[in-house]
């Protein structure tokens, strides 16, 4: 069984694509073949602006990704690697996440169930197989009602540190703040090896667990892992 990496809130709009340097990584595992989506099925990933609730109840802008397929369909906010997705089964189980896209000139327009036409703010290319990333990245999110005069808020931060040789470490921290009580829980963290290809990142942990997650990068400002954004942590 796979154990899936969890992450938190989108917080930053991405700009540019200049972070990664292509190298061949001699990782101690191979990507598992799956009857999912391959590079030949995917047109690309485009972002659409929306909003989510952050720490204390603050309303924050986020840029939700849509995976566009060459057959004209669009899949909203993927979490798992595309090659693990069974499109037929997904269309039955989560029909509200499937729509369509069209293009006029360089502009792409998306249509999703129950929503009006949405214009893409930005589209991002897939990663090259064997690309490496380096540095620490974090994601901070949460909720609560302090922004509207309440007294409770909670926060969770997740982090990754990546090395150019294919190693990584991950960790998390969460806390609750309310009148007369507060908690702070820190995860001990895990280490392992990563591999990047197309719109996927494969994580194999030293304890034997694995995760195959949706992925894209936007310069040295942002990594999108699973269904959340991570920004540089500043070592």
ABEGO torsion letter per residue (X at the ends): XBBBBBBBBBABBBBEBAABBBBBBBBABBBBBBBBBBAAABAEBBBBBBBBBBBGGBBBBBBBBBBBBAAGBBBBGBABBAAABBAAAAAAABAAABBBBBBBEABBBBBBBGBBBBBBABBBBBBBBGBBBBEBBBBBBEBEAAAAGBABBBBBBBBBBBBAAGBBBBBBBBBBBBBGBBBBBBBAEBBEBBBBBEABBBBBBAAGBBBBBBBBBBEAABBBBEABBBBBAGX
